[in-house]
Amino acid sequence: MKAAVEVDGGVAIVDLEDEEVIEIDPDGSVEPPDVEVGLPLVVTADRSGSLIIAVVARRPPLVVSRDSGSTWHETGSGLPPWRAVAISPAHPDLILFASASRIYLSRDGGRFWHALPLELAEIRALAWLEGDLG
């Protein structure tokens, strides 16, 4: 599994299994998802089918809907301040969350999170790489 992470200086390609940066594209960029959720304080959001996860400017930093936005619940109380979120299109239980300098991976739909040991400079956006999803 790999992710593209837009940081100061380009896009870092991160191997999520080995938990390391394997390449940096100094001219790259990551297009953040364009998901409208109709909630206040939304920083960004991502969607896969009926699952929507929004990063919000408060604590906890995530709200989740499993029914296309009809109902919401809070999650991520142990996570630091927010920057980005990305749901794997192939496996919606795989979710990435980014703070300003660290990536977190959930393999269970956002219930538990694992911090990758990498520290990156000023994360702006992240995305799962197509062709390498889950």
C-alpha positions as CSV (number, residue, x, y, z in Angstrom):
1,M,0.0,0.0,0.0
2,K,1.3,3.4,-0.9
3,A,0.1,7.0,-0.4
4,A,1.0,10.3,-2.0
5,V,1.5,13.0,0.6
6,E,1.8,16.7,-0.5
7,V,4.4,18.4,1.7
8,D,6.7,21.4,1.6
9,G,9.0,20.5,-1.3
10,G,6.6,18.4,-3.4
11,V,5.0,15.0,-3.0
12,A,6.4,12.2,-0.9
13,I,5.5,8.7,-1.9
14,V,5.1,6.7,1.3
15,D,5.1,2.9,1.6
16,L,2.6,2.3,4.3
17,E,3.7,-1.3,5.0
18,D,7.4,-0.4,5.4
19,E,6.5,3.0,6.9
20,E,9.0,4.9,4.9
21,V,9.3,7.5,2.2
22,I,10.4,5.8,-1.0
23,E,10.4,8.7,-3.4
24,I,9.9,12.5,-3.5
25,D,8.5,14.3,-6.5
26,P,9.5,18.0,-6.2
27,D,7.0,19.1,-8.8
28,G,4.1,16.9,-7.7
29,S,0.8,17.9,-6.1
30,V,-2.1,16.0,-4.5
31,E,-5.6,17.2,-5.4
32,P,-7.6,17.1,-2.1
33,P,-11.1,15.4,-2.4
34,D,-14.0,17.7,-3.1
35,V,-16.7,16.3,-0.9
36,E,-19.5,18.6,0.3
37,V,-20.9,17.5,3.7
38,G,-23.0,20.4,4.9
39,L,-21.5,20.5,8.4
40,P,-19.9,23.5,10.1
41,L,-16.1,23.7,10.7
42,V,-15.2,21.2,8.0
43,V,-11.5,21.4,6.9
44,T,-11.7,18.6,4.3
45,A,-13.6,15.4,3.8
46,D,-13.5,12.2,1.8
47,R,-16.1,9.7,0.7
48,S,-16.2,6.0,-0.4
49,G,-19.8,4.9,-1.2
50,S,-22.0,5.7,1.8
51,L,-19.0,6.2,4.1
52,I,-18.0,9.9,4.6
53,I,-15.3,11.1,6.9
54,A,-14.9,14.8,7.6
55,V,-12.0,16.5,9.3
56,V,-13.3,19.3,11.5
57,A,-11.7,22.3,13.2
58,R,-12.4,21.1,16.7
59,R,-11.8,18.1,19.1
60,P,-12.2,15.3,18.3
61,P,-11.0,16.1,14.8
62,L,-13.2,13.6,12.8
63,V,-16.8,13.0,12.2
64,V,-18.0,9.9,10.4
65,S,-21.2,9.0,8.6
66,R,-21.9,5.5,7.3
67,D,-25.2,6.4,5.7
68,S,-24.2,9.1,3.2
69,G,-24.5,12.0,5.7
70,S,-27.9,11.2,7.3
71,T,-26.3,10.6,10.7
72,W,-22.9,11.5,12.1
73,H,-20.7,10.4,15.1
74,E,-17.4,11.8,16.4
75,T,-14.2,9.8,16.4
76,G,-10.5,10.3,16.7
77,S,-10.3,11.8,20.2
78,G,-6.7,10.8,20.6
79,L,-5.6,12.3,17.2
80,P,-3.7,15.6,17.0
81,P,-4.9,18.7,15.1
82,W,-6.0,18.0,11.5
83,R,-4.9,18.5,8.0
84,A,-6.2,15.8,5.7
85,V,-8.1,12.5,5.4
86,A,-8.2,9.8,2.7
87,I,-10.4,6.7,2.5
88,S,-9.2,3.8,0.3
89,P,-11.6,3.4,-2.6
90,A,-10.9,-0.3,-2.8
91,H,-11.1,-1.0,1.0
92,P,-13.1,1.6,2.9
93,D,-11.8,0.3,6.3
94,L,-8.4,1.6,5.3
95,I,-8.2,5.3,6.2
96,L,-5.3,7.8,6.3
97,F,-5.4,10.9,8.5
98,A,-2.7,13.6,8.5
99,S,-1.6,16.1,11.1
100,A,0.8,18.9,10.2
101,S,3.8,16.5,10.2
102,R,2.6,12.9,10.8
103,I,0.4,10.3,9.0
104,Y,-1.9,7.9,10.9
105,L,-3.4,4.7,9.4
106,S,-6.6,3.0,10.5
107,R,-7.3,-0.5,9.2
108,D,-10.7,-0.8,10.9
109,G,-12.7,2.1,9.6
110,G,-11.4,4.7,12.0
111,R,-11.8,3.0,15.3
112,F,-8.1,2.6,16.1
113,W,-5.2,4.5,14.6
114,H,-1.5,3.7,14.2
115,A,1.0,6.6,13.9
116,L,3.6,6.1,11.2
117,P,7.1,6.9,12.6
118,L,7.8,9.4,9.7
119,E,7.9,13.1,10.3
120,L,7.1,15.2,7.2
121,A,7.3,18.9,6.7
122,E,3.9,20.7,6.5
123,I,1.5,18.1,5.2
124,R,-1.1,19.7,2.9
125,A,-3.0,16.8,1.4
126,L,-2.8,13.0,1.0
127,A,-4.2,10.3,-1.2
128,W,-4.1,6.6,-1.8
129,L,-2.2,5.8,-5.0
130,E,-4.3,4.2,-7.7
131,G,-3.3,0.7,-8.7
132,D,-2.0,0.1,-5.2
133,L,-5.1,0.3,-3.0
134,G,-5.0,-2.0,0.0
